[in-house]
Amino acid sequence: VSGNEAQLHQRISKRMAQASSLNFNKLKTRHLKDYQPLFDRVKLDVGAQVPDMPTDELLRHHKEALILTCFTPV
């Protein structure tokens, strides 16, 4: 194991030990505090209405529309 790999292993082991000492809720709270500022910086609005239906229904409707489009004579 090279010096860099040994240092990396040591850092990861230390971080895992720290995380293991926390309960789930504390760890989740820290995670959210760390990542939300990075991922909540951008909002994307493409102007489309979002249908209020589950994903499986959306997929079924999409497949039905695709089948109709493929078999409609021009």
PyMOL Python script that loads the backbone (N, CA, C, O; Angstrom):
from pymol import cmd

cmd.read_pdbstr("""\
ATOM      1  N   VAL A   1       0.856  -1.179   0.000  1.00  0.00           N
ATOM      2  CA  VAL A   1       0.000   0.000   0.000  1.00  0.00           C
ATOM      3  C   VAL A   1       0.895   1.233   0.000  1.00  0.00           C
ATOM      4  O   VAL A   1       1.776   1.375   0.848  1.00  0.00           O
ATOM      5  N   SER A   2       0.659   2.115  -0.956  1.00  0.00           N
ATOM      6  CA  SER A   2       1.483   3.322  -1.042  1.00  0.00           C
ATOM      7  C   SER A   2       1.106   4.294   0.071  1.00  0.00           C
ATOM      8  O   SER A   2       0.104   4.110   0.762  1.00  0.00           O
ATOM      9  N   GLY A   3       1.919   5.323   0.229  1.00  0.00           N
ATOM     10  CA  GLY A   3       1.654   6.330   1.256  1.00  0.00           C
ATOM     11  C   GLY A   3       0.313   7.007   1.078  1.00  0.00           C
ATOM     12  O   GLY A   3      -0.413   7.219   2.049  1.00  0.00           O
ATOM     13  N   ASN A   4      -0.026   7.352  -0.166  1.00  0.00           N
ATOM     14  CA  ASN A   4      -1.305   8.012  -0.426  1.00  0.00           C
ATOM     15  C   ASN A   4      -2.482   7.106  -0.096  1.00  0.00           C
ATOM     16  O   ASN A   4      -3.480   7.551   0.471  1.00  0.00           O
ATOM     17  N   GLU A   5      -2.358   5.822  -0.457  1.00  0.00           N
ATOM     18  CA  GLU A   5      -3.433   4.872  -0.170  1.00  0.00           C
ATOM     19  C   GLU A   5      -3.587   4.664   1.329  1.00  0.00           C
ATOM     20  O   GLU A   5      -4.707   4.558   1.831  1.00  0.00           O
ATOM     21  N   ALA A   6      -2.478   4.605   2.041  1.00  0.00           N
ATOM     22  CA  ALA A   6      -2.520   4.423   3.493  1.00  0.00           C
ATOM     23  C   ALA A   6      -3.174   5.627   4.159  1.00  0.00           C
ATOM     24  O   ALA A   6      -3.982   5.471   5.074  1.00  0.00           O
ATOM     25  N   GLN A   7      -2.825   6.829   3.703  1.00  0.00           N
ATOM     26  CA  GLN A   7      -3.440   8.039   4.260  1.00  0.00           C
ATOM     27  C   GLN A   7      -4.930   8.082   3.958  1.00  0.00           C
ATOM     28  O   GLN A   7      -5.734   8.450   4.815  1.00  0.00           O
ATOM     29  N   LEU A   8      -5.293   7.709   2.749  1.00  0.00           N
ATOM     30  CA  LEU A   8      -6.699   7.689   2.366  1.00  0.00           C
ATOM     31  C   LEU A   8      -7.468   6.687   3.215  1.00  0.00           C
ATOM     32  O   LEU A   8      -8.560   6.986   3.697  1.00  0.00           O
ATOM     33  N   HIS A   9      -6.900   5.500   3.399  1.00  0.00           N
ATOM     34  CA  HIS A   9      -7.541   4.475   4.221  1.00  0.00           C
ATOM     35  C   HIS A   9      -7.739   4.983   5.645  1.00  0.00           C
ATOM     36  O   HIS A   9      -8.788   4.762   6.249  1.00  0.00           O
ATOM     37  N   GLN A  10      -6.736   5.659   6.172  1.00  0.00           N
ATOM     38  CA  GLN A  10      -6.816   6.193   7.531  1.00  0.00           C
ATOM     39  C   GLN A  10      -7.917   7.254   7.631  1.00  0.00           C
ATOM     40  O   GLN A  10      -8.692   7.254   8.587  1.00  0.00           O
ATOM     41  N   ARG A  11      -7.987   8.152   6.651  1.00  0.00           N
ATOM     42  CA  ARG A  11      -9.024   9.197   6.663  1.00  0.00           C
ATOM     43  C   ARG A  11     -10.419   8.590   6.564  1.00  0.00           C
ATOM     44  O   ARG A  11     -11.337   9.003   7.272  1.00  0.00           O
ATOM     45  N   ILE A  12     -10.570   7.605   5.677  1.00  0.00           N
ATOM     46  CA  ILE A  12     -11.880   6.974   5.508  1.00  0.00           C
ATOM     47  C   ILE A  12     -12.276   6.225   6.778  1.00  0.00           C
ATOM     48  O   ILE A  12     -13.425   6.302   7.212  1.00  0.00           O
ATOM     49  N   SER A  13     -11.341   5.511   7.364  1.00  0.00           N
ATOM     50  CA  SER A  13     -11.632   4.768   8.597  1.00  0.00           C
ATOM     51  C   SER A  13     -12.063   5.707   9.711  1.00  0.00           C
ATOM     52  O   SER A  13     -13.002   5.415  10.452  1.00  0.00           O
ATOM     53  N   LYS A  14     -11.372   6.840   9.827  1.00  0.00           N
ATOM     54  CA  LYS A  14     -11.722   7.822  10.856  1.00  0.00           C
ATOM     55  C   LYS A  14     -13.119   8.384  10.611  1.00  0.00           C
ATOM     56  O   LYS A  14     -13.916   8.505  11.541  1.00  0.00           O
ATOM     57  N   ARG A  15     -13.414   8.728   9.355  1.00  0.00           N
ATOM     58  CA  ARG A  15     -14.722   9.285   9.017  1.00  0.00           C
ATOM     59  C   ARG A  15     -15.839   8.263   9.271  1.00  0.00           C
ATOM     60  O   ARG A  15     -16.906   8.620   9.770  1.00  0.00           O
ATOM     61  N   MET A  16     -15.591   6.997   8.927  1.00  0.00           N
ATOM     62  CA  MET A  16     -16.586   5.946   9.157  1.00  0.00           C
ATOM     63  C   MET A  16     -16.830   5.748  10.653  1.00  0.00           C
ATOM     64  O   MET A  16     -17.969   5.545  11.074  1.00  0.00           O
ATOM     65  N   ALA A  17     -15.782   5.804  11.443  1.00  0.00           N
ATOM     66  CA  ALA A  17     -15.933   5.667  12.894  1.00  0.00           C
ATOM     67  C   ALA A  17     -16.762   6.819  13.451  1.00  0.00           C
ATOM     68  O   ALA A  17     -17.616   6.611  14.313  1.00  0.00           O
ATOM     69  N   GLN A  18     -16.514   8.032  12.962  1.00  0.00           N
ATOM     70  CA  GLN A  18     -17.298   9.184  13.412  1.00  0.00           C
ATOM     71  C   GLN A  18     -18.766   9.027  13.029  1.00  0.00           C
ATOM     72  O   GLN A  18     -19.651   9.271  13.850  1.00  0.00           O
ATOM     73  N   ALA A  19     -19.028   8.625  11.798  1.00  0.00           N
ATOM     74  CA  ALA A  19     -20.408   8.457  11.334  1.00  0.00           C
ATOM     75  C   ALA A  19     -21.101   7.339  12.098  1.00  0.00           C
ATOM     76  O   ALA A  19     -22.287   7.445  12.409  1.00  0.00           O
ATOM     77  N   SER A  20     -20.377   6.275  12.400  1.00  0.00           N
ATOM     78  CA  SER A  20     -20.962   5.134  13.109  1.00  0.00           C
ATOM     79  C   SER A  20     -21.358   5.484  14.533  1.00  0.00           C
ATOM     80  O   SER A  20     -22.209   4.820  15.124  1.00  0.00           O
ATOM     81  N   SER A  21     -20.747   6.521  15.088  1.00  0.00           N
ATOM     82  CA  SER A  21     -21.063   6.900  16.464  1.00  0.00           C
ATOM     83  C   SER A  21     -22.351   7.717  16.556  1.00  0.00           C
ATOM     84  O   SER A  21     -22.847   7.959  17.656  1.00  0.00           O
ATOM     85  N   LEU A  22     -22.898   8.144  15.423  1.00  0.00           N
ATOM     86  CA  LEU A  22     -24.122   8.950  15.418  1.00  0.00           C
ATOM     87  C   LEU A  22     -25.337   8.074  15.150  1.00  0.00           C
ATOM     88  O   LEU A  22     -25.246   7.057  14.462  1.00  0.00           O
ATOM     89  N   ASN A  23     -26.490   8.485  15.710  1.00  0.00           N
ATOM     90  CA  ASN A  23     -27.705   7.752  15.365  1.00  0.00           C
ATOM     91  C   ASN A  23     -28.192   8.232  13.995  1.00  0.00           C
ATOM     92  O   ASN A  23     -27.698   9.225  13.460  1.00  0.00           O
ATOM     93  N   PHE A  24     -29.155   7.521  13.446  1.00  0.00           N
ATOM     94  CA  PHE A  24     -29.612   7.795  12.083  1.00  0.00           C
ATOM     95  C   PHE A  24     -30.087   9.236  11.920  1.00  0.00           C
ATOM     96  O   PHE A  24     -29.702   9.900  10.958  1.00  0.00           O
ATOM     97  N   ASN A  25     -30.912   9.730  12.835  1.00  0.00           N
ATOM     98  CA  ASN A  25     -31.474  11.079  12.688  1.00  0.00           C
ATOM     99  C   ASN A  25     -30.401  12.159  12.711  1.00  0.00           C
ATOM    100  O   ASN A  25     -30.474  13.120  11.945  1.00  0.00           O
ATOM    101  N   LYS A  26     -29.409  12.012  13.576  1.00  0.00           N
ATOM    102  CA  LYS A  26     -28.321  12.996  13.609  1.00  0.00           C
ATOM    103  C   LYS A  26     -27.504  12.950  12.320  1.00  0.00           C
ATOM    104  O   LYS A  26     -27.137  13.987  11.768  1.00  0.00           O
ATOM    105  N   LEU A  27     -27.227  11.743  11.852  1.00  0.00           N
ATOM    106  CA  LEU A  27     -26.451  11.596  10.622  1.00  0.00           C
ATOM    107  C   LEU A  27     -27.213  12.165   9.428  1.00  0.00           C
ATOM    108  O   LEU A  27     -26.627  12.819   8.565  1.00  0.00           O
ATOM    109  N   LYS A  28     -28.516  11.915   9.383  1.00  0.00           N
ATOM    110  CA  LYS A  28     -29.347  12.445   8.294  1.00  0.00           C
ATOM    111  C   LYS A  28     -29.381  13.972   8.336  1.00  0.00           C
ATOM    112  O   LYS A  28     -29.274  14.624   7.297  1.00  0.00           O
ATOM    113  N   THR A  29     -29.529  14.540   9.524  1.00  0.00           N
ATOM    114  CA  THR A  29     -29.550  15.997   9.673  1.00  0.00           C
ATOM    115  C   THR A  29     -28.244  16.611   9.184  1.00  0.00           C
ATOM    116  O   THR A  29     -28.259  17.627   8.489  1.00  0.00           O
ATOM    117  N   ARG A  30     -27.116  16.004   9.540  1.00  0.00           N
ATOM    118  CA  ARG A  30     -25.819  16.511   9.074  1.00  0.00           C
ATOM    119  C   ARG A  30     -25.688  16.400   7.563  1.00  0.00           C
ATOM    120  O   ARG A  30     -25.172  17.301   6.902  1.00  0.00           O
ATOM    121  N   HIS A  31     -26.161  15.289   7.030  1.00  0.00           N
ATOM    122  CA  HIS A  31     -26.100  15.083   5.580  1.00  0.00           C
ATOM    123  C   HIS A  31     -26.909  16.153   4.859  1.00  0.00           C
ATOM    124  O   HIS A  31     -26.426  16.751   3.896  1.00  0.00           O
ATOM    125  N   LEU A  32     -28.132  16.401   5.313  1.00  0.00           N
ATOM    126  CA  LEU A  32     -28.976  17.411   4.675  1.00  0.00           C
ATOM    127  C   LEU A  32     -28.343  18.795   4.770  1.00  0.00           C
ATOM    128  O   LEU A  32     -28.382  19.568   3.813  1.00  0.00           O
ATOM    129  N   LYS A  33     -27.763  19.101   5.918  1.00  0.00           N
ATOM    130  CA  LYS A  33     -27.105  20.399   6.099  1.00  0.00           C
ATOM    131  C   LYS A  33     -25.925  20.553   5.138  1.00  0.00           C
ATOM    132  O   LYS A  33     -25.664  21.648   4.640  1.00  0.00           O
ATOM    133  N   ASP A  34     -25.218  19.459   4.883  1.00  0.00           N
ATOM    134  CA  ASP A  34     -24.067  19.499   3.976  1.00  0.00           C
ATOM    135  C   ASP A  34     -24.472  19.641   2.517  1.00  0.00           C
ATOM    136  O   ASP A  34     -23.885  20.442   1.790  1.00  0.00           O
ATOM    137  N   TYR A  35     -25.476  18.871   2.075  1.00  0.00           N
ATOM    138  CA  TYR A  35     -25.740  18.822   0.633  1.00  0.00           C
ATOM    139  C   TYR A  35     -26.777  19.826   0.151  1.00  0.00           C
ATOM    140  O   TYR A  35     -26.702  20.258  -0.999  1.00  0.00           O
ATOM    141  N   GLN A  36     -27.742  20.215   0.980  1.00  0.00           N
ATOM    142  CA  GLN A  36     -28.806  21.095   0.493  1.00  0.00           C
ATOM    143  C   GLN A  36     -28.306  22.432  -0.049  1.00  0.00           C
ATOM    144  O   GLN A  36     -28.824  22.886  -1.069  1.00  0.00           O
ATOM    145  N   PRO A  37     -27.339  23.078   0.572  1.00  0.00           N
ATOM    146  CA  PRO A  37     -26.858  24.334  -0.024  1.00  0.00           C
ATOM    147  C   PRO A  37     -26.285  24.143  -1.431  1.00  0.00           C
ATOM    148  O   PRO A  37     -26.341  25.059  -2.252  1.00  0.00           O
ATOM    149  N   LEU A  38     -25.744  22.974  -1.709  1.00  0.00           N
ATOM    150  CA  LEU A  38     -25.182  22.713  -3.036  1.00  0.00           C
ATOM    151  C   LEU A  38     -26.263  22.409  -4.066  1.00  0.00           C
ATOM    152  O   LEU A  38     -26.187  22.875  -5.203  1.00  0.00           O
ATOM    153  N   PHE A  39     -27.270  21.627  -3.673  1.00  0.00           N
ATOM    154  CA  PHE A  39     -28.256  21.160  -4.635  1.00  0.00           C
ATOM    155  C   PHE A  39     -29.499  22.034  -4.709  1.00  0.00           C
ATOM    156  O   PHE A  39     -30.275  21.906  -5.655  1.00  0.00           O
ATOM    157  N   ASP A  40     -29.707  22.908  -3.751  1.00  0.00           N
ATOM    158  CA  ASP A  40     -30.879  23.785  -3.779  1.00  0.00           C
ATOM    159  C   ASP A  40     -30.561  25.148  -4.379  1.00  0.00           C
ATOM    160  O   ASP A  40     -31.330  26.093  -4.203  1.00  0.00           O
ATOM    161  N   ARG A  41     -29.445  25.262  -5.081  1.00  0.00           N
ATOM    162  CA  ARG A  41     -29.046  26.549  -5.652  1.00  0.00           C
ATOM    163  C   ARG A  41     -29.752  26.860  -6.956  1.00  0.00           C
ATOM    164  O   ARG A  41     -29.860  28.028  -7.329  1.00  0.00           O
ATOM    165  N   VAL A  42     -30.232  25.853  -7.655  1.00  0.00           N
ATOM    166  CA  VAL A  42     -30.775  26.046  -8.997  1.00  0.00           C
ATOM    167  C   VAL A  42     -32.207  25.547  -9.051  1.00  0.00           C
ATOM    168  O   VAL A  42     -32.531  24.483  -8.522  1.00  0.00           O
ATOM    169  N   LYS A  43     -33.050  26.322  -9.689  1.00  0.00           N
ATOM    170  CA  LYS A  43     -34.432  25.907  -9.948  1.00  0.00           C
ATOM    171  C   LYS A  43     -34.624  25.910 -11.452  1.00  0.00           C
ATOM    172  O   LYS A  43     -34.191  26.838 -12.135  1.00  0.00           O
ATOM    173  N   LEU A  44     -35.268  24.883 -11.970  1.00  0.00           N
ATOM    174  CA  LEU A  44     -35.512  24.770 -13.398  1.00  0.00           C
ATOM    175  C   LEU A  44     -37.012  24.732 -13.635  1.00  0.00           C
ATOM    176  O   LEU A  44     -37.710  23.863 -13.112  1.00  0.00           O
ATOM    177  N   ASP A  45     -37.499  25.667 -14.416  1.00  0.00           N
ATOM    178  CA  ASP A  45     -38.916  25.711 -14.761  1.00  0.00           C
ATOM    179  C   ASP A  45     -39.022  25.661 -16.275  1.00  0.00           C
ATOM    180  O   ASP A  45     -38.655  26.615 -16.962  1.00  0.00           O
ATOM    181  N   VAL A  46     -39.524  24.552 -16.793  1.00  0.00           N
ATOM    182  CA  VAL A  46     -39.668  24.414 -18.240  1.00  0.00           C
ATOM    183  C   VAL A  46     -41.064  24.822 -18.701  1.00  0.00           C
ATOM    184  O   VAL A  46     -41.399  24.687 -19.878  1.00  0.00           O
ATOM    185  N   GLY A  47     -41.873  25.319 -17.773  1.00  0.00           N
ATOM    186  CA  GLY A  47     -43.180  25.848 -18.123  1.00  0.00           C
ATOM    187  C   GLY A  47     -44.260  24.813 -18.335  1.00  0.00           C
ATOM    188  O   GLY A  47     -45.386  25.168 -18.684  1.00  0.00           O
ATOM    189  N   ALA A  48     -43.955  23.555 -18.136  1.00  0.00           N
ATOM    190  CA  ALA A  48     -44.953  22.510 -18.354  1.00  0.00           C
ATOM    191  C   ALA A  48     -45.702  22.216 -17.057  1.00  0.00           C
ATOM    192  O   ALA A  48     -45.143  22.300 -15.963  1.00  0.00           O
ATOM    193  N   GLN A  49     -46.959  21.875 -17.204  1.00  0.00           N
ATOM    194  CA  GLN A  49     -47.746  21.452 -16.060  1.00  0.00           C
ATOM    195  C   GLN A  49     -47.331  20.035 -15.669  1.00  0.00           C
ATOM    196  O   GLN A  49     -47.119  19.186 -16.536  1.00  0.00           O
ATOM    197  N   VAL A  50     -47.217  19.787 -14.396  1.00  0.00           N
ATOM    198  CA  VAL A  50     -46.876  18.454 -13.918  1.00  0.00           C
ATOM    199  C   VAL A  50     -48.173  17.722 -13.590  1.00  0.00           C
ATOM    200  O   VAL A  50     -48.921  18.151 -12.712  1.00  0.00           O
ATOM    201  N   PRO A  51     -48.445  16.622 -14.290  1.00  0.00           N
ATOM    202  CA  PRO A  51     -49.676  15.885 -14.003  1.00  0.00           C
ATOM    203  C   PRO A  51     -49.667  15.333 -12.584  1.00  0.00           C
ATOM    204  O   PRO A  51     -48.630  14.908 -12.073  1.00  0.00           O
ATOM    205  N   ASP A  52     -50.821  15.346 -11.966  1.00  0.00           N
ATOM    206  CA  ASP A  52     -50.942  14.845 -10.603  1.00  0.00           C
ATOM    207  C   ASP A  52     -51.343  13.375 -10.645  1.00  0.00           C
ATOM    208  O   ASP A  52     -52.472  13.020 -10.304  1.00  0.00           O
ATOM    209  N   MET A  53     -50.409  12.525 -11.067  1.00  0.00           N
ATOM    210  CA  MET A  53     -50.668  11.086 -11.092  1.00  0.00           C
ATOM    211  C   MET A  53     -49.366  10.343 -10.845  1.00  0.00           C
ATOM    212  O   MET A  53     -48.286  10.868 -11.114  1.00  0.00           O
ATOM    213  N   PRO A  54     -49.466   9.128 -10.334  1.00  0.00           N
ATOM    214  CA  PRO A  54     -48.264   8.346 -10.043  1.00  0.00           C
ATOM    215  C   PRO A  54     -47.460   8.035 -11.306  1.00  0.00           C
ATOM    216  O   PRO A  54     -47.996   8.042 -12.415  1.00  0.00           O
ATOM    217  N   THR A  55     -46.188   7.766 -11.123  1.00  0.00           N
ATOM    218  CA  THR A  55     -45.282   7.508 -12.240  1.00  0.00           C
ATOM    219  C   THR A  55     -45.733   6.336 -13.092  1.00  0.00           C
ATOM    220  O   THR A  55     -45.629   6.389 -14.318  1.00  0.00           O
ATOM    221  N   ASP A  56     -46.239   5.266 -12.458  1.00  0.00           N
ATOM    222  CA  ASP A  56     -46.662   4.107 -13.250  1.00  0.00           C
ATOM    223  C   ASP A  56     -47.802   4.462 -14.197  1.00  0.00           C
ATOM    224  O   ASP A  56     -47.858   3.956 -15.318  1.00  0.00           O
ATOM    225  N   GLU A  57     -48.718   5.335 -13.750  1.00  0.00           N
ATOM    226  CA  GLU A  57     -49.806   5.776 -14.630  1.00  0.00           C
ATOM    227  C   GLU A  57     -49.270   6.660 -15.756  1.00  0.00           C
ATOM    228  O   GLU A  57     -49.689   6.525 -16.905  1.00  0.00           O
ATOM    229  N   LEU A  58     -48.352   7.557 -15.429  1.00  0.00           N
ATOM    230  CA  LEU A  58     -47.748   8.410 -16.455  1.00  0.00           C
ATOM    231  C   LEU A  58     -47.082   7.562 -17.539  1.00  0.00           C
ATOM    232  O   LEU A  58     -47.235   7.832 -18.730  1.00  0.00           O
ATOM    233  N   LEU A  59     -46.349   6.542 -17.120  1.00  0.00           N
ATOM    234  CA  LEU A  59     -45.683   5.664 -18.087  1.00  0.00           C
ATOM    235  C   LEU A  59     -46.696   4.916 -18.947  1.00  0.00           C
ATOM    236  O   LEU A  59     -46.506   4.776 -20.155  1.00  0.00           O
ATOM    237  N   ARG A  60     -47.770   4.436 -18.324  1.00  0.00           N
ATOM    238  CA  ARG A  60     -48.786   3.710 -19.088  1.00  0.00           C
ATOM    239  C   ARG A  60     -49.418   4.621 -20.128  1.00  0.00           C
ATOM    240  O   ARG A  60     -49.600   4.213 -21.275  1.00  0.00           O
ATOM    241  N   HIS A  61     -49.758   5.858 -19.743  1.00  0.00           N
ATOM    242  CA  HIS A  61     -50.348   6.812 -20.690  1.00  0.00           C
ATOM    243  C   HIS A  61     -49.372   7.144 -21.819  1.00  0.00           C
ATOM    244  O   HIS A  61     -49.765   7.256 -22.980  1.00  0.00           O
ATOM    245  N   HIS A  62     -48.103   7.299 -21.464  1.00  0.00           N
ATOM    246  CA  HIS A  62     -47.085   7.606 -22.475  1.00  0.00           C
ATOM    247  C   HIS A  62     -46.971   6.462 -23.479  1.00  0.00           C
ATOM    248  O   HIS A  62     -46.908   6.693 -24.687  1.00  0.00           O
ATOM    249  N   LYS A  63     -46.944   5.223 -22.973  1.00  0.00           N
ATOM    250  CA  LYS A  63     -46.840   4.059 -23.863  1.00  0.00           C
ATOM    251  C   LYS A  63     -48.053   3.964 -24.778  1.00  0.00           C
ATOM    252  O   LYS A  63     -47.918   3.667 -25.965  1.00  0.00           O
ATOM    253  N   GLU A  64     -49.247   4.217 -24.222  1.00  0.00           N
ATOM    254  CA  GLU A  64     -50.464   4.162 -25.039  1.00  0.00           C
ATOM    255  C   GLU A  64     -50.417   5.215 -26.140  1.00  0.00           C
ATOM    256  O   GLU A  64     -50.761   4.932 -27.288  1.00  0.00           O
ATOM    257  N   ALA A  65     -49.994   6.422 -25.795  1.00  0.00           N
ATOM    258  CA  ALA A  65     -49.911   7.495 -26.794  1.00  0.00           C
ATOM    259  C   ALA A  65     -48.872   7.159 -27.858  1.00  0.00           C
ATOM    260  O   ALA A  65     -49.080   7.442 -29.038  1.00  0.00           O
ATOM    261  N   LEU A  66     -47.771   6.566 -27.458  1.00  0.00           N
ATOM    262  CA  LEU A  66     -46.723   6.188 -28.402  1.00  0.00           C
ATOM    263  C   LEU A  66     -47.223   5.114 -29.367  1.00  0.00           C
ATOM    264  O   LEU A  66     -46.951   5.176 -30.565  1.00  0.00           O
ATOM    265  N   ILE A  67     -47.946   4.144 -28.849  1.00  0.00           N
ATOM    266  CA  ILE A  67     -48.496   3.082 -29.706  1.00  0.00           C
ATOM    267  C   ILE A  67     -49.477   3.674 -30.708  1.00  0.00           C
ATOM    268  O   ILE A  67     -49.436   3.339 -31.891  1.00  0.00           O
ATOM    269  N   LEU A  68     -50.362   4.556 -30.238  1.00  0.00           N
ATOM    270  CA  LEU A  68     -51.328   5.187 -31.140  1.00  0.00           C
ATOM    271  C   LEU A  68     -50.621   5.989 -32.223  1.00  0.00           C
ATOM    272  O   LEU A  68     -51.017   5.944 -33.388  1.00  0.00           O
ATOM    273  N   THR A  69     -49.589   6.715 -31.852  1.00  0.00           N
ATOM    274  CA  THR A  69     -48.845   7.534 -32.809  1.00  0.00           C
ATOM    275  C   THR A  69     -48.141   6.665 -33.850  1.00  0.00           C
ATOM    276  O   THR A  69     -48.113   7.007 -35.033  1.00  0.00           O
ATOM    277  N   CYS A  70     -47.582   5.561 -33.414  1.00  0.00           N
ATOM    278  CA  CYS A  70     -46.842   4.680 -34.329  1.00  0.00           C
ATOM    279  C   CYS A  70     -47.754   4.001 -35.347  1.00  0.00           C
ATOM    280  O   CYS A  70     -47.333   3.726 -36.470  1.00  0.00           O
ATOM    281  N   PHE A  71     -48.992   3.733 -34.964  1.00  0.00           N
ATOM    282  CA  PHE A  71     -49.883   2.990 -35.851  1.00  0.00           C
ATOM    283  C   PHE A  71     -50.945   3.852 -36.517  1.00  0.00           C
ATOM    284  O   PHE A  71     -51.866   3.326 -37.141  1.00  0.00           O
ATOM    285  N   THR A  72     -50.828   5.160 -36.391  1.00  0.00           N
ATOM    286  CA  THR A  72     -51.769   6.060 -37.054  1.00  0.00           C
ATOM    287  C   THR A  72     -51.283   6.306 -38.479  1.00  0.00           C
ATOM    288  O   THR A  72     -50.141   6.721 -38.679  1.00  0.00           O
ATOM    289  N   PRO A  73     -52.149   6.049 -39.483  1.00  0.00           N
ATOM    290  CA  PRO A  73     -51.721   6.294 -40.867  1.00  0.00           C
ATOM    291  C   PRO A  73     -51.491   7.780 -41.119  1.00  0.00           C
ATOM    292  O   PRO A  73     -52.154   8.634 -40.530  1.00  0.00           O
ATOM    293  N   VAL A  74     -50.563   8.065 -41.983  1.00  0.00           N
ATOM    294  CA  VAL A  74     -50.218   9.450 -42.302  1.00  0.00           C
ATOM    295  C   VAL A  74     -51.074   9.964 -43.429  1.00  0.00           C
ATOM    296  O   VAL A  74     -50.928  11.116 -43.839  1.00  0.00           O
TER     297      VAL A  74
END
""", "prot")
cmd.dss("prot")
cmd.show_as("cartoon", "prot")
cmd.util.cbc("prot")
cmd.orient("prot")
